[in-house]
């Protein structure tokens, strides 16, 4: 039979283990409005504009549109859609982190793209 000290110690260890295991799960799910804005990507020379209505554009400094499509937040993933060469392509990227001025996505090849807010 366990003493009261041993029971308290066992309870404390179990609570600590649960807290450590769930620490990464405490992040709230990203919200679409966190991604709306003008962004500098670590992969692009020109800004990416993500709009509230789900559209996105890559624009030059002269305000010419180079590429455009739609985006959708699906849990902890962003789904990008673009029409290229007569067909509709979709790409999903896992959201690794999101904050007020920055977010990070995991690319298909496993690399990470960093986006810094410009507006």
Beta strands, then each sheet from edge to edge (+ up, - down):
strand 1: 37-41
strand 2: 47-50
strand 3: 55-59
strand 4: 65-74
strand 5: 77-84
strand 6: 87-98
strand 7: 102-106
strand 8: 112-117
sheet 1: 1+ 2- 3+ 4- 5+ 6- 7+ 8- 1+
end
